[in-house]
Amino acid sequence: MPLVPKHIQELQSYKPGQNIAEVQRELGLDRIIKLASNENPFGPSPLALEAVKQNLKENFRYPDAAAILLREKLAEKFDLSISNVTVGAGSEGVMSAIMRTFLRQGDEIIGAESSFIGFRVLANASGNRINWVPLKNYRHDLEAMTKCINDYTKLIYLANPDNPTGTYFTIDELDEFMNRVPERVLIILDEAYFEYALQLDDYPDSMHYRYDNVITLRSFSKAHGLAGFRAGYGFAHDALIENLLKVKLPFEPSWPAQIAAMAALDDTAFIEKTVRSCKDGKKNMEMVFKEIELDYIPSAANFLTLVFNNEEEAGSFSDSMLHKGIILRHLAGWGLPDCVRITIGQKSENEYLIYCLSEILSEA
Ligand SMILES: Cc1ncc(COP(=O)(O)O)c(C=O)c1O
């Protein structure tokens, strides 16, 4: 079709994890547990849910295009000025605005291979040249990424912790990286899972590492449990934010999403419960994996990725789990065909997963 540019014709669209209704229909199972998309197993923040219910009648009006209330609340919470804050329909909404705002024809992008697939789709759709740098031991190879910088490099994307590996880079590693990157290069520092990583002493919470060429991205989809609402935010230098706000879709996030996000920011008890439960669940799962000698990638996020001997083993594991009613994510589409990612669920869900795991192993 001549109307469609070549890079769009060749684009592979984002393939989300299977949903519960689909699997129920296909396999006729009563109980399905979805541990495939790193959502919060406790559902939405209760404060957010209540606030949305109270505000339903307001939704015949367009939301505030500048999302002043939400941006003010974020600024207050993170001790910034509102001119340093943008918001969007999920952090991917902000990511998309960044690509549209700052990339010109001829600019080049650097990203880590097998990192967050949403960025890969946006980068490929931009039509700009991209240098994908392989992971090293499942971690961002920051040194190799800086070695790829050339006169045309405009944007580098880093996810910390990364998805789907869950690995993170440390304060020292980020400092060293930033020393090597020229200020004319924009960095997206995607911290969608920062709530889970903050407890690590050497995790670089980017709020304490402000650089004029860094845009920090964060999400309400993970620890706050608001993935379906679509709300995310970004922090950066005022000059970057001012221009991002010109390009962002005027009414994103939707009004229910803004209401939910504001209330969720106050729900510190829910975040604490979420992070604590994830930590315990991850620890238990790791213990079991060690016991049965299943390889996994240590993770700073709300999921663990298992490493099998080959693609066939990984695919068959994920398939067997599906037939027992547990949806996991086989990572072939990420370029990690021997890996399967497991989102940490509620205690009973994790226990059922471990039960199914031992059944599958004994059947084998
Ligand atoms: C690293 C990373 N960044 C961004 C996102 C997207 O988050 P949002 O739902 O806020 O668009 C995800 C979701 O899986 C992710 O894993």
The ligand as an ORCA input file, in Angstrom:
! r2SCAN-3c Opt
* xyz 0 1
  C       9.623     -0.184     31.712
  C       8.222      0.221     31.430
  N       7.975      1.471     31.080
  C       6.722      1.906     30.817
  C       5.652      1.038     30.893
  C       4.298      1.538     30.513
  O       3.647      2.074     31.585
  P       2.297      2.872     31.413
  O       1.202      1.906     31.675
  O       2.402      3.962     32.447
  O       2.228      3.438     30.029
  C       5.848     -0.280     31.248
  C       4.718     -1.213     31.290
  O       4.819     -2.390     31.278
  C       7.170     -0.709     31.521
  O       7.418     -1.965     31.849
*
